[in-house]
Amino acid sequence: MFNDRQEAFGGYFVEKMRLEKVKRMARTLVEMFPEKFSSDYEKNKVNLKEVIELSSKSLRNQLAGSITNLLKNEGSQIA
């Protein structure tokens, strides 16, 4: 059920904590730079490079995905 990394650091809870931190960081970035992000994933990946320096490609992709989902969900709630 768990991969080696999850078991080494306590299993499911570590992955859940990391996901929550990514979502929190995504919300903060959207609040700080609302004009930089949209509901387009590819544009968000490029704009993240301009806004914040990330050493991890996977973290950048997770942030871009979270920002995209956040803005798509906000758009559907408004409409």
MOPAC internal coordinates of N, CA, C and O (Angstrom, degrees):
PM7 1SCF
backbone

  N    0.0000 0     0.00 0     0.00 0    0    0    0
  C    1.4453 1     0.00 0     0.00 0    1    0    0
  C    1.5289 1   111.12 1     0.00 0    2    1    0
  O    1.2310 1   119.60 1   136.31 1    3    2    1
  N    1.3269 1   118.37 1   -43.69 1    3    2    1
  C    1.4481 1   121.91 1   178.84 1    5    3    2
  C    1.5161 1   109.78 1  -102.89 1    6    5    3
  O    1.2310 1   120.59 1   -30.15 1    7    6    5
  N    1.3289 1   116.47 1   149.85 1    7    6    5
  C    1.4572 1   118.79 1   172.11 1    9    7    6
  C    1.5257 1   109.17 1   -84.90 1   10    9    7
  O    1.2310 1   120.28 1    -4.49 1   11   10    9
  N    1.3253 1   117.07 1   175.51 1   11   10    9
  C    1.4611 1   121.19 1  -175.29 1   13   11   10
  C    1.5246 1   112.45 1   -60.59 1   14   13   11
  O    1.2310 1   120.26 1   139.08 1   15   14   13
  N    1.3151 1   117.10 1   -40.92 1   15   14   13
  C    1.4575 1   120.31 1  -178.38 1   17   15   14
  C    1.5232 1   111.37 1   -64.54 1   18   17   15
  O    1.2310 1   120.40 1   139.26 1   19   18   17
  N    1.3145 1   116.85 1   -40.74 1   19   18   17
  C    1.4538 1   120.20 1   179.76 1   21   19   18
  C    1.5188 1   111.02 1   -64.86 1   22   21   19
  O    1.2310 1   120.10 1   136.92 1   23   22   21
  N    1.3322 1   117.40 1   -43.08 1   23   22   21
  C    1.4552 1   120.43 1  -179.19 1   25   23   22
  C    1.5206 1   111.14 1   -66.80 1   26   25   23
  O    1.2310 1   120.10 1   144.03 1   27   26   25
  N    1.3179 1   117.42 1   -35.97 1   27   26   25
  C    1.4566 1   120.89 1  -178.84 1   29   27   26
  C    1.5271 1   111.96 1   -66.17 1   30   29   27
  O    1.2310 1   120.04 1   150.58 1   31   30   29
  N    1.3170 1   117.53 1   -29.42 1   31   30   29
  C    1.4562 1   120.64 1  -176.91 1   33   31   30
  C    1.5195 1   113.63 1  -111.77 1   34   33   31
  O    1.2310 1   119.60 1  -161.53 1   35   34   33
  N    1.2856 1   118.37 1    18.47 1   35   34   33
  C    1.4551 1   119.59 1   174.31 1   37   35   34
  C    1.5068 1   114.47 1   104.71 1   38   37   35
  O    1.2310 1   119.44 1  -171.30 1   39   38   37
  N    1.3056 1   118.67 1     8.70 1   39   38   37
  C    1.4539 1   121.12 1   171.87 1   41   39   38
  C    1.5061 1   115.42 1    81.20 1   42   41   39
  O    1.2310 1   121.66 1    39.16 1   43   42   41
  N    1.2956 1   114.42 1  -140.84 1   43   42   41
  C    1.4612 1   124.66 1  -172.09 1   45   43   42
  C    1.5205 1   112.53 1   -55.84 1   46   45   43
  O    1.2310 1   120.16 1   142.49 1   47   46   45
  N    1.3134 1   117.30 1   -37.51 1   47   46   45
  C    1.4530 1   120.58 1  -172.47 1   49   47   46
  C    1.5213 1   112.98 1   -66.15 1   50   49   47
  O    1.2310 1   119.82 1   146.74 1   51   50   49
  N    1.3217 1   117.94 1   -33.26 1   51   50   49
  C    1.4608 1   120.78 1   177.87 1   53   51   50
  C    1.5168 1   110.36 1   -66.79 1   54   53   51
  O    1.2310 1   120.14 1   135.24 1   55   54   53
  N    1.3210 1   117.34 1   -44.76 1   55   54   53
  C    1.4668 1   120.61 1   178.46 1   57   55   54
  C    1.5210 1   110.58 1   -62.67 1   58   57   55
  O    1.2310 1   120.15 1   140.72 1   59   58   57
  N    1.3240 1   117.33 1   -39.28 1   59   58   57
  C    1.4535 1   120.59 1   179.47 1   61   59   58
  C    1.5337 1   110.36 1   -67.15 1   62   61   59
  O    1.2310 1   120.17 1   139.43 1   63   62   61
  N    1.3345 1   117.27 1   -40.57 1   63   62   61
  C    1.4572 1   120.43 1   177.85 1   65   63   62
  C    1.5206 1   111.01 1   -62.31 1   66   65   63
  O    1.2310 1   120.41 1   137.74 1   67   66   65
  N    1.3295 1   116.82 1   -42.26 1   67   66   65
  C    1.4587 1   119.72 1  -179.19 1   69   67   66
  C    1.5211 1   110.42 1   -64.66 1   70   69   67
  O    1.2310 1   120.22 1   138.22 1   71   70   69
  N    1.3289 1   117.18 1   -41.78 1   71   70   69
  C    1.4536 1   120.93 1   178.88 1   73   71   70
  C    1.5216 1   110.95 1   -62.30 1   74   73   71
  O    1.2310 1   120.23 1   139.05 1   75   74   73
  N    1.3227 1   117.17 1   -40.95 1   75   74   73
  C    1.4556 1   120.49 1   178.69 1   77   75   74
  C    1.5262 1   111.08 1   -64.47 1   78   77   75
  O    1.2310 1   120.19 1   141.83 1   79   78   77
  N    1.3352 1   117.24 1   -38.17 1   79   78   77
  C    1.4675 1   120.34 1   178.15 1   81   79   78
  C    1.5191 1   111.17 1   -66.57 1   82   81   79
  O    1.2310 1   120.13 1   141.41 1   83   82   81
  N    1.3288 1   117.35 1   -38.59 1   83   82   81
  C    1.4658 1   121.08 1   178.16 1   85   83   82
  C    1.5184 1   109.66 1   -64.25 1   86   85   83
  O    1.2310 1   120.25 1   135.99 1   87   86   85
  N    1.3240 1   117.13 1   -44.01 1   87   86   85
  C    1.4641 1   120.08 1   179.33 1   89   87   86
  C    1.5164 1   111.62 1   -64.34 1   90   89   87
  O    1.2310 1   120.36 1   139.88 1   91   90   89
  N    1.3341 1   116.92 1   -40.12 1   91   90   89
  C    1.4636 1   120.60 1   178.60 1   93   91   90
  C    1.5216 1   110.54 1   -64.66 1   94   93   91
  O    1.2310 1   120.71 1   138.10 1   95   94   93
  N    1.3136 1   116.25 1   -41.90 1   95   94   93
  C    1.4578 1   120.81 1   178.84 1   97   95   94
  C    1.5287 1   110.58 1   -64.88 1   98   97   95
  O    1.2310 1   120.34 1   141.16 1   99   98   97
  N    1.3297 1   116.96 1   -38.84 1   99   98   97
  C    1.4660 1   121.12 1   178.35 1  101   99   98
  C    1.5229 1   110.69 1   -63.05 1  102  101   99
  O    1.2310 1   120.43 1   135.33 1  103  102  101
  N    1.3337 1   116.77 1   -44.67 1  103  102  101
  C    1.4734 1   119.67 1   178.55 1  105  103  102
  C    1.5284 1   111.00 1   -61.66 1  106  105  103
  O    1.2310 1   120.45 1   138.60 1  107  106  105
  N    1.3344 1   116.74 1   -41.40 1  107  106  105
  C    1.4587 1   121.06 1   179.86 1  109  107  106
  C    1.5232 1   110.92 1   -63.24 1  110  109  107
  O    1.2310 1   120.41 1   136.20 1  111  110  109
  N    1.3314 1   116.82 1   -43.80 1  111  110  109
  C    1.4672 1   120.36 1   179.95 1  113  111  110
  C    1.5270 1   111.37 1   -63.91 1  114  113  111
  O    1.2310 1   120.17 1   140.46 1  115  114  113
  N    1.3277 1   117.27 1   -39.54 1  115  114  113
  C    1.4784 1   120.32 1   179.03 1  117  115  114
  C    1.5263 1   110.25 1   -66.39 1  118  117  115
  O    1.2310 1   120.33 1   142.80 1  119  118  117
  N    1.3387 1   116.97 1   -37.20 1  119  118  117
  C    1.4588 1   119.66 1   178.00 1  121  119  118
  C    1.5275 1   111.36 1   -68.08 1  122  121  119
  O    1.2310 1   120.48 1   142.30 1  123  122  121
  N    1.3457 1   116.68 1   -37.70 1  123  122  121
  C    1.4631 1   120.37 1  -177.48 1  125  123  122
  C    1.5309 1   112.63 1   -77.36 1  126  125  123
  O    1.2310 1   120.30 1   144.17 1  127  126  125
  N    1.3246 1   117.03 1   -35.83 1  127  126  125
  C    1.4641 1   122.01 1  -176.15 1  129  127  126
  C    1.5307 1   111.02 1  -130.99 1  130  129  127
  O    1.2310 1   119.46 1  -114.45 1  131  130  129
  N    1.3164 1   118.64 1    65.55 1  131  130  129
  C    1.4724 1   119.48 1  -175.61 1  133  131  130
  C    1.5291 1   113.40 1   -65.54 1  134  133  131
  O    1.2310 1   120.07 1   151.77 1  135  134  133
  N    1.3335 1   117.48 1   -28.23 1  135  134  133
  C    1.4646 1   120.19 1  -178.23 1  137  135  134
  C    1.5260 1   112.29 1   -76.79 1  138  137  135
  O    1.2310 1   119.67 1   163.30 1  139  138  137
  N    1.3224 1   118.24 1   -16.70 1  139  138  137
  C    1.4656 1   122.15 1  -176.43 1  141  139  138
  C    1.5288 1   113.22 1   -82.08 1  142  141  139
  O    1.2310 1   119.96 1   155.60 1  143  142  141
  N    1.3163 1   117.69 1   -24.40 1  143  142  141
  C    1.4610 1   120.38 1  -170.74 1  145  143  142
  C    1.5221 1   112.39 1  -114.83 1  146  145  143
  O    1.2310 1   121.65 1   -29.02 1  147  146  145
  N    1.3351 1   114.44 1   150.98 1  147  146  145
  C    1.4610 1   120.97 1   179.07 1  149  147  146
  C    1.5254 1   107.74 1  -140.17 1  150  149  147
  O    1.2310 1   120.58 1    10.40 1  151  150  149
  N    1.3075 1   116.50 1  -169.60 1  151  150  149
  C    1.4686 1   120.28 1   178.83 1  153  151  150
  C    1.5319 1   111.31 1   -90.11 1  154  153  151
  O    1.2310 1   120.39 1  -163.45 1  155  154  153
  N    1.3321 1   116.85 1    16.55 1  155  154  153
  C    1.4624 1   121.91 1   177.25 1  157  155  154
  C    1.5315 1   109.49 1  -102.51 1  158  157  155
  O    1.2310 1   120.59 1   -64.05 1  159  158  157
  N    1.3220 1   116.49 1   115.95 1  159  158  157
  C    1.4599 1   123.36 1  -175.49 1  161  159  158
  C    1.5309 1   112.55 1   -59.44 1  162  161  159
  O    1.2310 1   120.02 1   133.08 1  163  162  161
  N    1.3193 1   117.56 1   -46.92 1  163  162  161
  C    1.4681 1   121.24 1  -176.95 1  165  163  162
  C    1.5298 1   111.53 1   -63.41 1  166  165  163
  O    1.2310 1   120.13 1   138.46 1  167  166  165
  N    1.3148 1   117.36 1   -41.54 1  167  166  165
  C    1.4671 1   120.84 1   178.04 1  169  167  166
  C    1.5294 1   110.60 1   -66.09 1  170  169  167
  O    1.2310 1   120.76 1   143.15 1  171  170  169
  N    1.3186 1   116.14 1   -36.85 1  171  170  169
  C    1.4605 1   119.65 1   179.07 1  173  171  170
  C    1.5252 1   111.53 1   -65.63 1  174  173  171
  O    1.2310 1   120.17 1   143.56 1  175  174  173
  N    1.3345 1   117.28 1   -36.44 1  175  174  173
  C    1.4653 1   120.26 1   177.16 1  177  175  174
  C    1.5271 1   110.58 1   -62.31 1  178  177  175
  O    1.2310 1   120.38 1   136.00 1  179  178  177
  N    1.3194 1   116.88 1   -44.00 1  179  178  177
  C    1.4637 1   121.37 1   180.00 1  181  179  178
  C    1.5263 1   110.32 1   -66.90 1  182  181  179
  O    1.2310 1   120.23 1   136.22 1  183  182  181
  N    1.3229 1   117.17 1   -43.78 1  183  182  181
  C    1.4623 1   120.89 1  -178.46 1  185  183  182
  C    1.5223 1   112.12 1   -67.70 1  186  185  183
  O    1.2310 1   119.83 1   150.10 1  187  186  185
  N    1.3235 1   117.93 1   -29.90 1  187  186  185
  C    1.4628 1   120.00 1   176.63 1  189  187  186
  C    1.5201 1   111.27 1   -62.72 1  190  189  187
  O    1.2310 1   120.31 1   144.58 1  191  190  189
  N    1.3299 1   117.01 1   -35.42 1  191  190  189
  C    1.4663 1   120.36 1   177.46 1  193  191  190
  C    1.5192 1   110.99 1   -62.01 1  194  193  191
  O    1.2310 1   120.01 1   145.11 1  195  194  193
  N    1.3313 1   117.58 1   -34.89 1  195  194  193
  C    1.4576 1   121.97 1  -179.49 1  197  195  194
  C    1.5237 1   111.81 1   -75.51 1  198  197  195
  O    1.2310 1   120.58 1   144.88 1  199  198  197
  N    1.3177 1   116.50 1   -35.12 1  199  198  197
  C    1.4584 1   121.39 1  -171.96 1  201  199  198
  C    1.5265 1   112.60 1   -85.58 1  202  201  199
  O    1.2310 1   120.00 1   138.45 1  203  202  201
  N    1.3183 1   117.60 1   -41.55 1  203  202  201
  C    1.4532 1   121.62 1  -173.43 1  205  203  202
  C    1.5262 1   109.56 1  -140.20 1  206  205  203
  O    1.2310 1   120.81 1   -34.82 1  207  206  205
  N    1.3121 1   116.06 1   145.18 1  207  206  205
  C    1.4564 1   120.55 1   178.97 1  209  207  206
  C    1.5274 1   108.86 1   -92.88 1  210  209  207
  O    1.2310 1   120.88 1   -64.46 1  211  210  209
  N    1.3250 1   115.93 1   115.54 1  211  210  209
  C    1.4593 1   121.90 1  -179.28 1  213  211  210
  C    1.5196 1   109.60 1  -115.67 1  214  213  211
  O    1.2310 1   120.72 1   -47.04 1  215  214  213
  N    1.3180 1   116.22 1   132.96 1  215  214  213
  C    1.4619 1   120.23 1   179.25 1  217  215  214
  C    1.5228 1   111.70 1   -87.20 1  218  217  215
  O    1.2310 1   120.51 1   164.10 1  219  218  217
  N    1.3228 1   116.63 1   -15.90 1  219  218  217
  C    1.4549 1   121.34 1  -175.15 1  221  219  218
  C    1.5277 1   111.29 1  -110.66 1  222  221  219
  O    1.2310 1   121.04 1   -55.98 1  223  222  221
  N    1.3138 1   115.63 1   124.02 1  223  222  221
  C    1.4623 1   120.67 1   178.52 1  225  223  222
  C    1.5249 1   110.89 1   -66.86 1  226  225  223
  O    1.2310 1   120.31 1   141.83 1  227  226  225
  N    1.3316 1   117.01 1   -38.17 1  227  226  225
  C    1.4678 1   119.87 1  -179.23 1  229  227  226
  C    1.5244 1   111.02 1   -67.71 1  230  229  227
  O    1.2310 1   120.10 1   142.78 1  231  230  229
  N    1.3349 1   117.40 1   -37.22 1  231  230  229
  C    1.4663 1   120.01 1   176.87 1  233  231  230
  C    1.5225 1   110.46 1   -65.14 1  234  233  231
  O    1.2310 1   120.52 1   138.84 1  235  234  233
  N    1.3452 1   116.61 1   -41.16 1  235  234  233
  C    1.4679 1   119.98 1   177.47 1  237  235  234
  C    1.5292 1   110.43 1   -60.03 1  238  237  235
  O    1.2310 1   120.52 1   136.20 1  239  238  237
  N    1.3281 1   116.61 1   -43.80 1  239  238  237
  C    1.4602 1   120.30 1  -179.85 1  241  239  238
  C    1.5274 1   111.71 1   -66.04 1  242  241  239
  O    1.2310 1   120.31 1   140.69 1  243  242  241
  N    1.3338 1   117.02 1   -39.31 1  243  242  241
  C    1.4676 1   120.03 1   177.61 1  245  243  242
  C    1.5242 1   110.72 1   -64.38 1  246  245  243
  O    1.2310 1   120.67 1   137.56 1  247  246  245
  N    1.3301 1   116.32 1   -42.44 1  247  246  245
  C    1.4654 1   119.91 1   178.40 1  249  247  246
  C    1.5253 1   111.04 1   -63.85 1  250  249  247
  O    1.2310 1   120.55 1   135.20 1  251  250  249
  N    1.3308 1   116.55 1   -44.80 1  251  250  249
  C    1.4664 1   120.02 1   179.63 1  253  251  250
  C    1.5238 1   110.63 1   -61.07 1  254  253  251
  O    1.2310 1   120.41 1   139.32 1  255  254  253
  N    1.3200 1   116.83 1   -40.68 1  255  254  253
  C    1.4670 1   120.60 1   178.13 1  257  255  254
  C    1.5158 1   112.04 1   -66.35 1  258  257  255
  O    1.2310 1   120.28 1   138.36 1  259  258  257
  N    1.3228 1   117.06 1   -41.64 1  259  258  257
  C    1.4643 1   120.19 1   178.83 1  261  259  258
  C    1.5243 1   111.66 1   -65.59 1  262  261  259
  O    1.2310 1   120.63 1   139.55 1  263  262  261
  N    1.3270 1   116.41 1   -40.45 1  263  262  261
  C    1.4676 1   120.29 1   177.95 1  265  263  262
  C    1.5232 1   110.22 1   -64.23 1  266  265  263
  O    1.2310 1   120.63 1   136.75 1  267  266  265
  N    1.3290 1   116.40 1   -43.25 1  267  266  265
  C    1.4679 1   120.82 1   178.58 1  269  267  266
  C    1.5145 1   111.14 1   -60.11 1  270  269  267
  O    1.2310 1   120.31 1   132.23 1  271  270  269
  N    1.3296 1   117.01 1   -47.77 1  271  270  269
  C    1.4660 1   120.93 1   178.89 1  273  271  270
  C    1.5157 1   111.18 1   -63.00 1  274  273  271
  O    1.2310 1   120.37 1   137.96 1  275  274  273
  N    1.3191 1   116.90 1   -42.04 1  275  274  273
  C    1.4540 1   121.19 1   179.79 1  277  275  274
  C    1.5250 1   111.28 1   -59.22 1  278  277  275
  O    1.2310 1   120.56 1   133.02 1  279  278  277
  N    1.3302 1   116.53 1   -46.98 1  279  278  277
  C    1.4618 1   120.14 1  -178.06 1  281  279  278
  C    1.5300 1   111.75 1   -72.73 1  282  281  279
  O    1.2310 1   119.78 1   146.03 1  283  282  281
  N    1.3250 1   118.03 1   -33.97 1  283  282  281
  C    1.4665 1   119.48 1   176.08 1  285  283  282
  C    1.5138 1   110.97 1   -66.15 1  286  285  283
  O    1.2310 1   120.31 1   139.48 1  287  286  285
  N    1.3462 1   117.01 1   -40.52 1  287  286  285
  C    1.4564 1   120.52 1   179.03 1  289  287  286
  C    1.5214 1   111.88 1   -67.70 1  290  289  287
  O    1.2310 1   120.12 1   141.77 1  291  290  289
  N    1.3334 1   117.37 1   -38.23 1  291  290  289
  C    1.4631 1   120.36 1   176.39 1  293  291  290
  C    1.5220 1   110.25 1   -63.35 1  294  293  291
  O    1.2310 1   120.15 1   139.51 1  295  294  293
  N    1.3277 1   117.31 1   -40.49 1  295  294  293
  C    1.4591 1   121.37 1   179.66 1  297  295  294
  C    1.5147 1   112.59 1   -64.75 1  298  297  295
  O    1.2310 1   120.32 1   141.39 1  299  298  297
  N    1.3240 1   117.00 1   -38.61 1  299  298  297
  C    1.4678 1   119.74 1  -179.88 1  301  299  298
  C    1.5133 1   111.60 1   -73.42 1  302  301  299
  O    1.2310 1   119.66 1   151.75 1  303  302  301
  N    1.3413 1   118.25 1   -28.25 1  303  302  301
  C    1.4637 1   121.10 1   178.22 1  305  303  302
  C    1.5182 1   110.72 1   -74.52 1  306  305  303
  O    1.2310 1   120.47 1   145.77 1  307  306  305
  N    1.3281 1   116.70 1   -34.23 1  307  306  305
  C    1.4665 1   120.53 1  -178.95 1  309  307  306
  C    1.5236 1   110.51 1   -71.93 1  310  309  307
  O    1.2310 1   120.31 1   139.19 1  311  310  309
  N    1.3432 1   117.01 1   -40.81 1  311  310  309
  C    1.4618 1   121.47 1  -176.67 1  313  311  310
  C    1.4947 1   113.09 1   -70.65 1  314  313  311
  O    1.2310 1   120.10 1   180.00 1  315  314  313

